[in-house]
Amino acid sequence: MLKAIRGGDDALALLTRATVAPGNTATSGWAAQLAHTAFGDYLGSLAGSAASQIMALGMTVPFIAANQYIAPTRNTAPATLPWVGESAPIPVRAFDFQGLLLKPKKMGAISVISRELAKRAGGQSAVRQMLHEDAELALDSAYFSDAAEDNVTHAGLLNGVTPIDGYAGGDLSAFQEDVGAILAVIGPRNSGRIVYVTGHYAAERISLKFPDFKGAVIGSPAVADATLIGIDAGSLVHSFGDFDVDASTDAVVHMNDDPLEIVADNGAVADPTRSVFQTDCVALRILGDVAFGARKPNAVAVVEGVTW
């Protein structure tokens, strides 16, 4: 009937509307395909982070909204598949699986700038860049830390790893001894993707003093120049959410680097607070969720007090 009436197509469009579900990572054809690009976007946004470079070499699993993911690990070394003759029975193999529980932890910060600064050439982009640089340092600091896990902080890769004393002498022999000590720990059953991490200056020093060294060396601002970390990157597993920068012109922010709730349960009001809407400002917020761990024992070793 609507089609027979002049102008009825507009009304028909209203009657035949269908509910559109929000995009999510599970629905194929809507947003699931976008999830596959998240890891590349994540690493690209933190290109200056040594941890992000190592993540590209390890196993990755989806970020789980339930705040935990059990990654499969193995206690037994890989073994070759047997050859099987035509029509012969295929051997049955059992595996001793263990579970590595990944619990993503969140890091983030907010920066508030005036609308005038945001509108100026490069104003907002400069703040975004600085927030990403802070995220790079924060990720490396957490990744190469020896801190234990708590309700807020993620355990670092060096947690529980006994440091090896650097070899004396300061020459090529000392460097070879330090690398050899690392390989004695992480070398057996390694994935073939071993990398070494040290400070930026020490990484350049290795390339100058020991140009024949073929190992992959990465510099990190979060690692001391007197420290050399060896990592079997292929034996690590990571789960993550994007480090996104969101902008708001409507938020109310407690302007403090140790913030409180705007209004606590007891009625106490945080001070100082700022309405970015009322003061014509822009609040830029960066958040990232990260979890990581080793799928096998002895995937990480560290030498402290190197002399070369």
N, C-alpha and C positions, 0 to 999 in steps of 0.2 A: 504493500500500500504506500509505503514511504517513497519507493522508487517511482511510483506513478504520479506522485505529487511534485510539482515544480519546487525545486530546492530541497527535495526530500533526502538527497544524498548526504547533506550535512547532518541531519538528524539520524540517518542510518549509521553514520560513522560513530555517533555517540552510543547508540544502542548496541553496536557490535564490538565495542571496546573490550579488550582482554587485559587481565591483570598482568603486569610485567614484573617478574621477580628481580630482586637486586642481583647484580653480578657477584659471583663467588668463585672460588678456585676449584670447586667440584663440578660445576655445571659445564658440560662440553658445549662448545660453540658460542658461549657467552663470555665468560672471563677466565675459564680454565686455561686457555692458551696463553693468556697474559702471565700466568704464574710461571711458565717455563722461562720467561725472559727476566724474572726477578733477580736471579743470581747474577747474571751479567750486568744488569743495572746496578745491583748492589756493589759489585766489585768496581765497576766503572766510577761510581760515586766516591769511592775511597781509594783512588789509584795510588795515593801516597803512602798507604798503609802496607807494611810488610806482612801483616797478618792476612790481609785480603789477597795478597799474591799467593800465600801458602794455601789458603782456602780453595783456590782454583785448582790445586793439585790433589786435593783430598776428596773424600766422599761427601756428598751433600744430601740432606733429607729435607722434606717440606717443613716449613714452620707450622707448628701445631697450635691452634688457638687454645687448646686445653692446657697449654703450658708444660707439656712434657711429651717426649717421644723416646721410645726404646729402640735404639739402633742395634742391629745384630752384629755380634762380634764372634770370634772363633778362638778356641784354645789350642787348636791343632794347626800345624803348618800345612799349606797347600800341598796337594799331591797330584801327580799326573793321572789323567784318565787312562784306563787300560784299553788296549786294542781289543776289538771284539770280532770274532769270525762270523761269516755268513750263517744266519739262523742259530747262532750260538747264544746261550743265555747271557744277558748283560749283568755284570756285577752290581750288587746293591751296596751303597756306601752310606754310613751314618756319620753325622756331624755332631760335635759337642758345642752347641751354640750357647753363648752367654749374652746378656743384655746390657748395653750401655745406655743408662737413663740420661737423656738430654733435657735440661730444664732451662729454657731461654730466660735470660735476665735482660732488663731494660736499662738503657742509658739515654739521657736526654738533657736538653737545656733550652732556655727561652731567652731571646734578646728583643728588647723593645726599642724602636726608633720612631722618630717623628715622621709624619706624612711628608713633610718638606724634604727630609733627608731621603726617604724612600723614593720620592719622585725625581730627585736629582740623578744625573747619569751615573749609573753604577752603584748608587747608594744601597739598594736592597740586595743587589747581586754581591756586593762586597761583604755584607753581613752573612749571606748564605755561604759564601766561600769560607769565611772564618769559622762558621759553625761546622762545616765539613772538615776543615783542618783540625778542629777540636775533636771531632768524631774519629778521625784517623789516629790521633794520639791516644785517645781514650781506648779505642779498640786494641791497639798495640800494647798499651800499658796493661790491659786486662789479659790479653792473650799470652804475653810472655812473663806473666807474674807468677810468684810462688804463693799467692794468697789462697787461703782455704775458702770454700763456698759458705755463704750464709744466706739469709733470706733476701738480701739485696744484691750481693756481689757474686759474680761467677768465679769458680775456682780457676786459677791460671794453669797453663800447661806445665809449669815448673813446680806446681804443688806436689809435694812428696818425692821430688827428684833430688837425689843427693848430689851436691856440686862436686866436681873434680877439680883439684888444685892445678893451676897452670904450671907447665914445665918451665924450669929455669933456663936462662941462656939468651933469650931474645932473638934467636937466629932461626934459620930454616929448620934446623933439627927440632927446636922447641915447638914450632908451628906443626911440624909433622907428628910430633909426639901428642900434641893436644888433639889433632884431628884423629889420630889413631885411637886415643882414649875414648873419644866419642863413638867411633865406629865399633869399638869393642862392645859398646852397650846397644846401639841401635842397628848395627850392621846385620846380625843374624836374622834371617827371615824378613829382610826389609823389602819394601815395595818397589825399589828401584828409583824412588823419587825423594832422595835425601837432599835437604837444603841446610845451609848454615846461616845463622842470623847473628849479627853483631851490631855495634853502633855504626852510624853513617861514616864517620872518619875511619874506623877500623876496617870497614868493608872496602873503602878506597885504598887503604894501606895494603890490604891483602893483594889487591890487583896489581899494585906497584911493586911490592917486595917479592911476591911469589907468583909471577905471571904464568908459570907452568901449571899452577893448581887448576884442575878442571871442575872442581865442585861448584855448585850454584851458591853464591853468597849474596845475601840480601841485607841491606842496612835498615835499621829502624831507630827512630828517635827515642824509643822507649827502652832500648837496650844499651847498657854501658859499653864503652869501647874496650874495656878489659874483660868482657864476657863474650864467650862464643857458645852459641846454642846449636846443637845438631838435632834436626827433626826429620823423621821419616814421614814426609807429608802425605804420602799415599795411604798411610795407616790411620789418618785422622778422619773424623766425621764432624760435620757442621750442620747446624740448623739456624735459620736467620729470618728476620724480617727486614724490609728495606729501611735505610736511613733516609727518611723523607723530611723535607722542610715544609711545614705548613705555615700559612700566613693568616692572621685574624685581625679584624678591625673592631671586634665586638667583645673581646675578652676582658676579664678583670684579673690582674696579675699581682701577686705579692712580690714586690721588687726587692728580692733578697736572694743571695746565693745559698742560703739555707732556709728554704721557704716553708711556710706553714699553711694549713687550710685557711681559706679566706675568713670563714667563721667556724670556729671549733664547736664541739658538742656542748661545751660549757658557756657558749656565747661570746668567747673572746674573739676579737677581730684582729687579723694580721695587720701589721703596720710596718712600712708604708704599703698601701695598695694603690693601684692605678687602673682606672677604666680607660682602655685604649680608645674606646668609642668617644668618651667625653673629652679626652685630651687630644684627639685627632692624631693618634699614633698607630703604628703597625707592630703587632707581636709576631715574631718569627720563632717557630718551635721545631727543634730537630729531635726525633726519637728513633731508636734502633733496638731491635731485639736480637740477641746473639746467644748461641749455645755451641759448645765444641767439646771434643774429648778424643781419646785414643781408642782405636778398635783392637789394639793388642798391647801387651806389656812392653816396656822399654822402647817406646816410640820416640822418646825425647831424652836428651842428655845435655849437660851444660858444664863448661869449663869456666871457672872464675879465676881472675888474676893472671891473665895471659901476659907474657913478657915480650912478645914480638911486636 
